[in-house]
Amino acid sequence: MGVIRALEPSYDTKKVENDVFRIWEERNSYKKLKEEVSKRPKKFLFIDGPPYASAPVPHLGTVWNKTIKDCILRYERLKGYRVYDQPGYDTHGLPIEVKVESILGIKKKSEIINNYGVDRFVSKCREFATANLEGLTKEFKNVGVFMDWDNPYITFKDEFISASWALIKRAHERNLLRRQKYVIHWCPRCETTLSDYEVSEYTELEDPSIYVKFRLLGEENKYLLIWTTTPWTIPANVFIMVNGNSTYAEVQVGDEVLIIAEPRVEHVMKEARITEYKVINTLKGKDLVGLRYEHPLKDIVEAQKGLDQYHVVIDAGDVVTLEEGTGLVHAATGHGDVDFEIGMKHGMPVVMFVNDRGEYTEEAGKYKGMNVREANQVIIEDLKQRRALFYATKLKHRYPICWRCKTPLILRAVDQWYIAVSQLKSDLLREIERVTWIPEWGKTRIRNLVENIRDWAIGRQRFWGIPLPIWVCPEGHVTVVGSRKELESLAVTPVPEDLHRPRIDSVKIKCPVCGKEATRVSDVADVWMDSGVAFFASFGEDWERKWKELGPVDLVLEGHDQLRGWFFSLLRSGVILENRAPYKAVLVHGFMLDEKGREMHKSLGNYIEPGEVISKYGRDALRLWLLSNTTWEDVRFSWSSIEQTYKDLQIVWNVFVFASTYMSLDGFDPSKYNLDEVYPKLRVEDRWLLSRFFRLLKNVDQSMSFYKVHELANALTNFILNDVSRLYIRLIRKRAWEEGLNDDKVALYTTLNFVLKNWLILASTVIPFIAEKMYQAIYDDAKPTIAMELLPEVREELIDDELENAMRLALTIQEATLNARSKAGIKLRWPLQKAYVFLTSEVDRRRAE
């Protein structure tokens, strides 16, 4: 090993980090680490939750995410595992399309098709994503993340796309794939659908709040009164729903009679400012069933002319609640999921005359060409003119918006490709129980999501995404292709190198059933499918062999929002593919907030880039501060906390300066001494330090079995600052000052070197720059990187509970003495004749002796 070298006395973060980057580059450290790790028998399979490549600089929360991952991967390597550390990037989807549209000045989807060209647009999306992922890679490497940056999985790569198709093929083989009409959220700006779990963003909108009268057939002045905040759906009304078990009232208002749920009468009249009214009769909701009514806009809405036979009252049971409205619900089967389902049960038609842009079609009559939300006021005026408007006001409420472009969503009944995951509900719930969720509440949240699972709309009517591998022939036969290789075996036209639209659209195949030429459906996949298949598609074309050998994934980790996002997508894909969860453990982390507890956004002026922190305090201070926070809790950014962390690192540096300086002066060569041989000569403080260190290792091992990196980071800091710097160094300082390398100093140095070197190895998981620098500077037999070292085994026989308790008692007595001096006004340098120590415990008395 050679003689210990003295560490330079001052801690200069910039110099330390620059030196380490140079070492890693000159020694090709990561490549050599990977070569060594690849030979190990025990595997640790990690799949990176791919950051979205929509910007070149990561959010501070994303840096936290990556440092957690890096810490765990570094730790598993130190424990002797063959770690799979491939990073990934999520590169498809509308968020990128929307940004590229903005760059190009494109306002709507048709401009891409008719003016710019789909091929050029897709190329621009690829360029945009590539530039951003290159920027992200640079930033992640810049904070010391040791991952296989030369071989990331990228969702736009053809080998990933080809492998991903296996999921849809498997769904088809299990009879889960189908095309059907259903009411689903739709973005009129992006002109595509959203799945239920994508509807996660809301904004406060002011919308009309109106009460509309539907006249009963055969009655001159008797009306069903409904309430709605979407007047634009009134032209598409098909029937009215009531709760058969509720009580309804006939309310006299002037010369009209309104039917309203009895518990809602007072509220409705108060809101409409009606003071003179009278309840003239009550009846059960079931007595209203079958009553027919007339649509108030029949004369101006073309589609309504053929719907008279369906305008009846239906008992929808508890679907109709009495918390708001009138207890009568207007049902538009083409614009409400519940309306659609109830309508299907009663044989009602699906009425929907709104196009992809959110505009009425010809069937809307007068409203043809109008944007539905902009038509609200026109419809209200038409209702008013026909004496069908009872009352109108405004209402502020939370309304769902597109998470990609922030446009208010609408509900439309459209034909879509679905995977019937609702049929897999029991399998999904079973697999949730087999996974370790950290923390436990993560399981509760994802269970709640699955309990209410609906079928997965997998298609998107866009351009930049994985093309659905579905071909349909003129006879309606559906062929699902599971890979590029399979496509090439079926194709009757050339298969392009690039599997994206529009090139893939030109590929025709021979229908295996009838032999006719089949055409691919035009949809691309829901972008959540991309990351959801990463557990196997990241392996590329040979995924089946590799997944069989390595699966399932040992750990996935992301922010708590991914319980309904990536974690759910992975689980869903795993159960579709092979009826099991694709991961063993899930670690959830919190969000990064500003000092006031708000989310960080540039628009709020509270956004802090990682580079700003690094330039001020360095990479290790940032990493240590991030990793010290409880992983699954939201974190408030704090400059003062990071400054304190930086000061702690200076103490760490000083500890190693002290130890290495005296060892170097005495020519101490650790290779000449064995801890077990020296152990009998150790003083009590030396044995105490070893006990504390092995307890640290033991506790950290227990914490990291559940990936609690914050416990690792805090235990490391507490040990070096308190046990080593503030206690042990003070106890042994005079021993180090003695001249010559006698037996006592050999015992001291052997103990201190063993503890500090192994602490460095463990600390490299959290603060890799300072750990690498000190390791390379002090030890002349250092490996190309400290990450190639292994942690020592915990030696239970050297953990001495009694000794640690005795030392704890001594420290308590010392603290009590200092407090007594302070109260008595006796300075530290003044000697005491006597000090009385009162111990109430017999055990403590024995320890004190």
Buried (B, 14 or more C-beta within 10 A) or exposed (E): EEBBBBBBEEBEBEEBBEBBBEBBEEBEBBEBBBEBBEEBEEBBBBBBBBBBBBBBBBBBBBBBBBBBBBBBBBBBBBBBBBBBBBBBBBBBBBBBBBBBBEEBEBEEBEBBEEEBEBBEBBBBBBEBBBEBBEBBBEBBBBBBBBBBBEEBBBBBBBBBBBBBBBBBBBBBEBEBBBBEBBBBBBBBBBBBBBBBBBBEEEEEBEBBBBBBBBBBEEEEBBBBBBBBBBBBBBBBBBBBBBBBEBBBBBBBBEEBBBBBBBBBBEBBBEEBEBEEBEEEEEEBBBBBBEBBBBBBBBEBBBBBEEBBEBBBBBBBBEBBEBEEBBBBBBBBBBBBBBBBBBBEEBEBBBBBBBBBBBBBBEBBBBBBEBBBBEBBEBBBEBBEEBEBBBBBEEEEEEBBBBBBBEBBBBBBBBEBBBBBBBEBBEBBBBBBEEBBBBBEEBBEBBBEBBEEBBBBBBBBBBBBBBBBBBBBBEEEBBBBBBBBEBBEEBBEEEBBEBBBBBBBBEBBBBBEEEEEBBBBBBBBBBBBBBBBBBBBBBBBBEBEEBBEEBBBBBBBBBBBEBBBBBBBBBBBBBBBBBEBBBBBBBBBBBBBBBEEEEBBEEEEEBBBBBBEBBEBBBBBBBBBBBBBBBBBBBBBBBEEBBBEBBEBBBBBBBBBBBBBBBBBEBEBBBEEBEBEEBBEBBBEBBBBBBBBBBBBBBBBBEBBEEBBBBBBBBBBBEBBBEBBBEBBBEBBEEBBEEEEBEEBBBBBBBBBBBBBBBBBBBBBBBBBBBBBBBBBBBBEEBBBBBBBBEBBEBBEEBBBEEBBEBBEBBEEBEEEBEEEBEEEEEEEEEEEEEEEEEBEEEEBEEBEE
